[in-house]
Amino acid sequence: MGDRVRVLWLAKGLGRGGAEQLLVNCARRLDGERYEVEVAYVLPWKDALVPALRELGITVHCLGGGRVWPVRLRALLRARDYGLIHTHMPVPAVAARVFSGKVPIVHTEHNMWPRYRRPTRIANAWTYRRNNGVIAVSAAVAESIEPARLRRGTVPTVIHHGPDLGDAFAGPGARERARQALDLDQDAFTVGSVANFTPKKDQLGLLAAHALVRERHPEAVLVLIGSGPLEATLRERASRPDLKGSVVFAGSRGDVPALLPAFDVFALSSRQEGLPVSLMEAMTVGLPSVVTAVGGMPEIVTDGVEGAVVPAGDPAAFADALVAFATEPARRRACGEAAAERSDEFDVAGAQRRIEDVYARVLEGSR
C-alpha cells in the first residue's frame, strides 16, 4: 500500500448537487490499492454529503469559506504531500492551479464555458493550461472549452459518470412505497423533477408548463425535489389558483432513488446544463423524460425514443410533451423501457476506471 498516490479532490461545496454526488459515487468505486483520496471543499454550509464520504473512510477538509479559504488551501497542499489534484468547479480550480506548484492537476469540467460569469471565465481561461488532464461530463461541455486554452497535446476526455442507485428502487412495490412516502394519490399522473431551485434550472418555466397541462389533465401533480434561493418565489407561484394543491415541494432529499418510482415522467426545464446526474438516475429507474435541448441532455435523451426534447424557455412545448405522455400510457412505457436500456451505458464503476486511467496517464507524463 506504500506505493499509493495521495489524491486531493477539490470542490466548491458538498451539498446535494449532482456534481457533488458524483464524488460520493466515485469514492465508492475507487481503487484503494492505487489511490488514497482526500476531499476538500470551500463552503462550510454545503456539507450534506460529508458524512457519506467519511463513512467510506475518506478524509474531508473544510476550507472555511470567506476570504481565507485560498490561504487554507495553500497550507493544505503544502502539508499533505499530494501526488495529484483533481479539481471540480472553476473557482477552486483556479486557486489550485495557482498554489499547486509542480503537483499535476486533473480538472473535471461540469458546465458549458459560455455560462460562466465573466470574471470566472477570465480567471479560468488564464490558468487553464496548468491542467495536465481535462475530463468533461458531456461532449457538449467538451466542445465548449476554448481549444487555445488547453495545454498542448491535451484533449478533453468525455466521461458520462452515471448514478450509483443500489437497489433502492427495486421490487414490485417500489412505486406504491414511493407514492406513500410523498403522500401522492396512487393513480394521479405525476411528473417529478430533481434540481436545485436556481434560475438556470427554470422551475418557474416548469410551473408554467404544469399549469398548461392541468388545463387538459386537472388531476396532474408536479413534485419538485430540491431547495435553493428561488424556493419562496416558486411556492408563491404554486399557491395561485391555477396550481393550488397540485405541486408538492419535497425538499432536499437523500433518498431520491427510492422516490423516483413515484413518477410517471421525469422533467428538467433547465436553461443550461452540463449533464445532470438526476436525469441519469431517472433513466436508470426506467422513467421517460421531458428535457430541454441544452448541454449534454440531448446526448442521452433522443427525442421520441427515451423521452421528449424541447426548446428551453418554451412552457407550451414542454406542456405538449407532458400531455402526450399523460394521454398515451403505451408510449410512456415504451420510452421508459428505452431509457432503462440506454442507462446501461451509465456505469459508475466504469466511469471511475476511466478517471483513474486519466490519472495514470497524467502521472506518467509528469515524471
LUMBA-117250 format. One record per residue (C-alpha): residue in one letter; z, y, x; residue number from 0. Coordinates in nm, 2 decimals. Layout:
BEGIN
resn, z, y, x, resi
A, Z, Y, X, NUM
...
***
This chain:
BEGIN
resn, z, y, x, resi
M, 0.00, 0.00, 0.00, 0
G, 0.03, 0.22, 0.31, 1
D, -0.34, 0.30, 0.30, 2
R, -0.34, 0.45, -0.04, 3
V, -0.48, 0.80, -0.08, 4
R, -0.24, 1.05, -0.24, 5
V, -0.44, 1.25, -0.50, 6
L, -0.34, 1.56, -0.70, 7
W, -0.48, 1.60, -1.05, 8
L, -0.46, 1.97, -1.13, 9
A, -0.48, 2.10, -1.49, 10
K, -0.41, 2.42, -1.67, 11
G, -0.18, 2.25, -1.93, 12
L, -0.07, 1.91, -2.05, 13
G, -0.08, 1.98, -2.43, 14
R, -0.26, 1.76, -2.68, 15
G, -0.61, 1.87, -2.60, 16
G, -0.90, 1.64, -2.53, 17
A, -0.93, 1.72, -2.16, 18
E, -0.56, 1.67, -2.11, 19
Q, -0.56, 1.34, -2.30, 20
L, -0.83, 1.22, -2.06, 21
L, -0.57, 1.25, -1.77, 22
V, -0.34, 1.01, -1.95, 23
N, -0.63, 0.77, -2.04, 24
C, -0.75, 0.77, -1.68, 25
A, -0.39, 0.72, -1.54, 26
R, -0.36, 0.40, -1.74, 27
R, -0.67, 0.27, -1.57, 28
L, -0.60, 0.39, -1.22, 29
D, -0.65, 0.16, -0.92, 30
G, -0.30, 0.19, -0.79, 31
E, -0.38, -0.01, -0.48, 32
R, -0.62, 0.26, -0.36, 33
Y, -0.48, 0.58, -0.51, 34
E, -0.14, 0.74, -0.56, 35
V, -0.18, 1.01, -0.82, 36
E, 0.04, 1.31, -0.89, 37
V, -0.03, 1.57, -1.16, 38
A, 0.04, 1.94, -1.15, 39
Y, -0.01, 2.19, -1.44, 40
V, 0.02, 2.56, -1.48, 41
L, 0.15, 2.64, -1.83, 42
P, 0.51, 2.51, -1.89, 43
W, 0.49, 2.53, -2.27, 44
K, 0.19, 2.30, -2.28, 45
D, 0.38, 1.98, -2.18, 46
A, 0.34, 1.74, -2.47, 47
L, 0.18, 1.47, -2.25, 48
V, 0.42, 1.49, -1.96, 49
P, 0.64, 1.20, -2.10, 50
A, 0.34, 0.98, -2.13, 51
L, 0.24, 1.04, -1.77, 52
R, 0.59, 0.99, -1.64, 53
E, 0.61, 0.66, -1.83, 54
L, 0.31, 0.55, -1.63, 55
G, 0.50, 0.63, -1.31, 56
I, 0.31, 0.95, -1.24, 57
T, 0.50, 1.23, -1.06, 58
V, 0.44, 1.55, -1.26, 59
H, 0.49, 1.90, -1.12, 60
C, 0.51, 2.21, -1.34, 61
L, 0.39, 2.52, -1.15, 62
G, 0.57, 2.75, -1.39, 63
G, 0.30, 2.99, -1.53, 64
G, 0.33, 3.37, -1.49, 65
R, 0.20, 3.53, -1.17, 66
V, 0.38, 3.30, -0.93, 67
W, 0.21, 2.97, -1.00, 68
P, -0.06, 3.01, -0.73, 69
V, 0.22, 3.06, -0.48, 70
R, 0.39, 2.74, -0.60, 71
L, 0.06, 2.56, -0.59, 72
R, 0.01, 2.66, -0.23, 73
A, 0.36, 2.54, -0.14, 74
L, 0.30, 2.21, -0.32, 75
L, -0.03, 2.15, -0.13, 76
R, 0.15, 2.21, 0.20, 77
A, 0.44, 1.99, 0.12, 78
R, 0.28, 1.68, -0.03, 79
D, 0.01, 1.59, 0.22, 80
Y, -0.26, 1.52, -0.04, 81
G, -0.58, 1.34, 0.07, 82
L, -0.78, 1.46, -0.22, 83
I, -0.75, 1.72, -0.50, 84
H, -0.91, 1.66, -0.84, 85
T, -0.92, 1.98, -1.05, 86
H, -0.97, 2.04, -1.42, 87
M, -1.04, 2.38, -1.58, 88
P, -1.18, 2.67, -1.37, 89
V, -0.88, 2.90, -1.31, 90
P, -0.65, 2.64, -1.15, 91
A, -0.96, 2.50, -0.97, 92
V, -1.03, 2.84, -0.81, 93
A, -0.67, 2.86, -0.68, 94
A, -0.70, 2.51, -0.54, 95
R, -1.02, 2.59, -0.36, 96
V, -0.86, 2.89, -0.20, 97
F, -0.54, 2.72, -0.09, 98
S, -0.65, 2.36, -0.01, 99
G, -0.75, 2.41, 0.35, 100
K, -0.96, 2.11, 0.46, 101
V, -0.85, 1.88, 0.18, 102
P, -1.16, 1.76, -0.01, 103
I, -1.19, 1.86, -0.38, 104
V, -1.35, 1.69, -0.68, 105
H, -1.39, 1.91, -0.98, 106
T, -1.45, 1.79, -1.34, 107
E, -1.64, 2.04, -1.55, 108
H, -1.54, 2.02, -1.91, 109
N, -1.72, 2.32, -2.06, 110
M, -2.06, 2.50, -2.06, 111
W, -2.07, 2.76, -1.79, 112
P, -2.21, 3.05, -2.01, 113
R, -1.90, 3.01, -2.23, 114
Y, -1.65, 3.12, -1.96, 115
R, -1.52, 3.47, -1.97, 116
R, -1.69, 3.69, -1.71, 117
P, -1.40, 3.72, -1.46, 118
T, -1.35, 3.34, -1.48, 119
R, -1.73, 3.28, -1.44, 120
I, -1.75, 3.50, -1.13, 121
A, -1.44, 3.35, -0.96, 122
N, -1.56, 3.00, -1.04, 123
A, -1.91, 3.07, -0.91, 124
W, -1.78, 3.24, -0.59, 125
T, -1.57, 2.94, -0.49, 126
Y, -1.78, 2.65, -0.63, 127
R, -1.93, 2.54, -0.30, 128
R, -1.58, 2.44, -0.19, 129
N, -1.62, 2.14, -0.43, 130
N, -1.71, 1.82, -0.24, 131
G, -1.79, 1.64, -0.56, 132
V, -1.85, 1.75, -0.92, 133
I, -1.81, 1.55, -1.24, 134
A, -1.95, 1.67, -1.58, 135
V, -1.83, 1.53, -1.91, 136
S, -2.18, 1.55, -2.06, 137
A, -2.54, 1.61, -1.95, 138
A, -2.54, 1.94, -2.13, 139
V, -2.24, 2.06, -1.93, 140
A, -2.40, 1.94, -1.60, 141
E, -2.72, 2.13, -1.68, 142
S, -2.53, 2.45, -1.74, 143
I, -2.39, 2.45, -1.39, 144
E, -2.59, 2.70, -1.17, 145
P, -2.76, 2.48, -0.91, 146
A, -2.73, 2.76, -0.65, 147
R, -2.36, 2.74, -0.67, 148
L, -2.34, 2.37, -0.57, 149
R, -2.27, 2.26, -0.22, 150
R, -2.59, 2.14, -0.05, 151
G, -2.65, 1.78, -0.14, 152
T, -2.41, 1.78, -0.43, 153
V, -2.54, 1.65, -0.76, 154
P, -2.30, 1.65, -1.06, 155
T, -2.21, 1.30, -1.18, 156
V, -2.21, 1.28, -1.56, 157
I, -1.93, 1.06, -1.70, 158
H, -1.87, 1.01, -2.07, 159
H, -1.50, 0.94, -2.03, 160
G, -1.42, 0.77, -2.36, 161
P, -1.09, 0.72, -2.55, 162
D, -0.82, 0.47, -2.50, 163
L, -0.70, 0.38, -2.85, 164
G, -0.54, 0.04, -2.80, 165
D, -0.51, -0.15, -3.13, 166
A, -0.36, 0.14, -3.33, 167
F, -0.64, 0.13, -3.59, 168
A, -0.69, -0.25, -3.61, 169
G, -0.64, -0.47, -3.91, 170
P, -0.75, -0.47, -4.27, 171
G, -0.46, -0.24, -4.38, 172
A, -0.53, 0.04, -4.14, 173
R, -0.70, 0.27, -4.40, 174
E, -0.42, 0.22, -4.65, 175
R, -0.15, 0.28, -4.39, 176
A, -0.32, 0.59, -4.26, 177
R, -0.36, 0.74, -4.61, 178
Q, 0.00, 0.67, -4.69, 179
A, 0.11, 0.84, -4.36, 180
L, -0.09, 1.15, -4.46, 181
D, 0.01, 1.13, -4.83, 182
L, -0.35, 1.10, -4.94, 183
D, -0.50, 0.96, -5.26, 184
Q, -0.64, 0.62, -5.17, 185
D, -0.97, 0.69, -5.34, 186
A, -1.04, 1.05, -5.27, 187
F, -1.34, 1.14, -5.05, 188
T, -1.17, 1.26, -4.73, 189
V, -1.31, 1.45, -4.44, 190
G, -1.10, 1.47, -4.12, 191
S, -1.11, 1.70, -3.82, 192
V, -0.91, 1.69, -3.49, 193
A, -0.92, 2.00, -3.28, 194
N, -0.70, 2.29, -3.17, 195
F, -0.71, 2.59, -3.40, 196
T, -0.92, 2.83, -3.19, 197
P, -1.23, 3.04, -3.26, 198
K, -1.46, 2.81, -3.06, 199
K, -1.37, 2.52, -3.30, 200
D, -1.46, 2.73, -3.60, 201
Q, -1.23, 2.57, -3.86, 202
L, -1.30, 2.88, -4.08, 203
G, -1.66, 2.77, -4.10, 204
L, -1.54, 2.42, -4.18, 205
L, -1.32, 2.55, -4.46, 206
A, -1.62, 2.74, -4.60, 207
A, -1.82, 2.42, -4.59, 208
H, -1.54, 2.23, -4.77, 209
A, -1.54, 2.49, -5.04, 210
L, -1.91, 2.43, -5.10, 211
V, -1.85, 2.05, -5.10, 212
R, -1.58, 2.09, -5.37, 213
E, -1.83, 2.27, -5.60, 214
R, -2.01, 1.93, -5.62, 215
H, -1.72, 1.70, -5.55, 216
P, -1.40, 1.86, -5.68, 217
E, -1.18, 1.57, -5.56, 218
A, -1.28, 1.61, -5.19, 219
V, -1.00, 1.65, -4.94, 220
L, -1.01, 1.80, -4.59, 221
V, -0.75, 1.70, -4.33, 222
L, -0.70, 1.93, -4.02, 223
I, -0.51, 1.77, -3.73, 224
G, -0.41, 2.02, -3.47, 225
S, -0.24, 2.35, -3.41, 226
G, -0.31, 2.68, -3.24, 227
P, -0.33, 3.06, -3.27, 228
L, -0.55, 3.06, -3.58, 229
E, -0.32, 2.84, -3.79, 230
A, -0.19, 3.13, -4.01, 231
T, -0.54, 3.25, -4.08, 232
L, -0.66, 2.90, -4.17, 233
R, -0.36, 2.84, -4.40, 234
E, -0.43, 3.17, -4.58, 235
R, -0.79, 3.08, -4.64, 236
A, -0.69, 2.73, -4.76, 237
S, -0.45, 2.89, -5.01, 238
R, -0.72, 3.06, -5.21, 239
P, -0.82, 2.93, -5.55, 240
D, -1.14, 2.75, -5.43, 241
L, -0.95, 2.54, -5.18, 242
K, -0.59, 2.54, -5.30, 243
G, -0.44, 2.19, -5.29, 244
S, -0.74, 2.03, -5.11, 245
V, -0.66, 2.10, -4.74, 246
V, -0.39, 1.90, -4.55, 247
F, -0.25, 2.06, -4.23, 248
A, -0.12, 1.75, -4.05, 249
G, 0.00, 1.94, -3.73, 250
S, -0.05, 1.84, -3.37, 251
R, 0.00, 1.46, -3.36, 252
G, 0.05, 1.19, -3.10, 253
D, -0.06, 0.92, -3.34, 254
V, -0.42, 1.04, -3.41, 255
P, -0.58, 0.69, -3.35, 256
A, -0.36, 0.55, -3.63, 257
L, -0.46, 0.83, -3.86, 258
L, -0.84, 0.82, -3.81, 259
P, -0.90, 0.53, -4.05, 260
A, -0.78, 0.76, -4.34, 261
F, -1.11, 0.95, -4.32, 262
D, -1.44, 0.87, -4.48, 263
V, -1.62, 1.12, -4.24, 264
F, -1.52, 1.29, -3.92, 265
A, -1.62, 1.66, -3.88, 266
L, -1.64, 1.91, -3.59, 267
S, -1.77, 2.25, -3.67, 268
S, -1.75, 2.38, -3.31, 269
R, -1.94, 2.68, -3.18, 270
Q, -1.91, 2.55, -2.82, 271
E, -1.81, 2.22, -2.67, 272
G, -1.83, 2.00, -2.36, 273
L, -1.78, 1.66, -2.51, 274
P, -1.48, 1.63, -2.74, 275
V, -1.26, 1.32, -2.70, 276
S, -1.17, 1.33, -3.07, 277
L, -1.54, 1.27, -3.16, 278
M, -1.55, 0.96, -2.93, 279
E, -1.22, 0.84, -3.09, 280
A, -1.37, 0.87, -3.44, 281
M, -1.68, 0.69, -3.34, 282
T, -1.48, 0.41, -3.18, 283
V, -1.29, 0.37, -3.52, 284
G, -1.63, 0.34, -3.69, 285
L, -1.64, 0.68, -3.87, 286
P, -1.97, 0.86, -3.94, 287
S, -1.96, 1.22, -3.82, 288
V, -2.09, 1.56, -3.91, 289
V, -2.11, 1.78, -3.60, 290
T, -2.27, 2.09, -3.47, 291
A, -2.56, 2.09, -3.22, 292
V, -2.36, 2.22, -2.93, 293
G, -2.26, 2.09, -2.59, 294
G, -2.27, 1.72, -2.55, 295
M, -2.22, 1.62, -2.91, 296
P, -2.59, 1.56, -2.98, 297
E, -2.59, 1.33, -2.67, 298
I, -2.38, 1.07, -2.86, 299
V, -2.44, 1.15, -3.23, 300
T, -2.81, 1.11, -3.32, 301
D, -2.89, 1.28, -3.65, 302
G, -2.94, 1.02, -3.91, 303
V, -2.81, 0.74, -3.70, 304
E, -2.44, 0.78, -3.62, 305
G, -2.40, 1.08, -3.84, 306
A, -2.55, 1.42, -3.90, 307
V, -2.61, 1.70, -3.65, 308
V, -2.63, 2.05, -3.80, 309
P, -2.67, 2.41, -3.66, 310
A, -2.34, 2.58, -3.55, 311
G, -2.23, 2.86, -3.78, 312
D, -2.41, 2.73, -4.09, 313
P, -2.15, 2.62, -4.35, 314
A, -2.42, 2.55, -4.61, 315
A, -2.59, 2.30, -4.38, 316
F, -2.26, 2.15, -4.29, 317
A, -2.17, 2.11, -4.66, 318
D, -2.50, 1.95, -4.74, 319
A, -2.44, 1.69, -4.47, 320
L, -2.09, 1.61, -4.60, 321
V, -2.22, 1.59, -4.96, 322
A, -2.48, 1.34, -4.86, 323
F, -2.21, 1.11, -4.72, 324
A, -1.99, 1.16, -5.03, 325
T, -2.28, 1.07, -5.25, 326
E, -2.42, 0.77, -5.06, 327
P, -2.15, 0.52, -4.96, 328
A, -2.41, 0.28, -4.82, 329
R, -2.54, 0.54, -4.58, 330
R, -2.18, 0.63, -4.48, 331
R, -2.11, 0.26, -4.39, 332
A, -2.44, 0.23, -4.20, 333
C, -2.37, 0.54, -3.99, 334
G, -2.01, 0.42, -3.93, 335
E, -2.14, 0.09, -3.81, 336
A, -2.39, 0.26, -3.58, 337
A, -2.11, 0.49, -3.45, 338
A, -1.89, 0.19, -3.36, 339
E, -2.18, 0.02, -3.19, 340
R, -2.26, 0.33, -2.99, 341
S, -1.89, 0.37, -2.89, 342
D, -1.92, 0.05, -2.68, 343
E, -2.06, 0.30, -2.42, 344
F, -1.73, 0.49, -2.41, 345
D, -1.54, 0.27, -2.17, 346
V, -1.24, 0.45, -2.03, 347
A, -1.19, 0.18, -1.76, 348
G, -1.55, 0.20, -1.66, 349
A, -1.52, 0.58, -1.65, 350
Q, -1.22, 0.57, -1.42, 351
R, -1.40, 0.33, -1.19, 352
R, -1.69, 0.58, -1.17, 353
I, -1.45, 0.86, -1.10, 354
E, -1.30, 0.66, -0.82, 355
D, -1.65, 0.59, -0.69, 356
V, -1.69, 0.97, -0.66, 357
Y, -1.35, 0.98, -0.48, 358
A, -1.47, 0.72, -0.23, 359
R, -1.80, 0.90, -0.16, 360
V, -1.62, 1.23, -0.11, 361
L, -1.35, 1.08, 0.12, 362
E, -1.62, 0.90, 0.32, 363
G, -1.82, 1.22, 0.36, 364
S, -1.52, 1.43, 0.47, 365
R, -1.43, 1.20, 0.76, 366
***
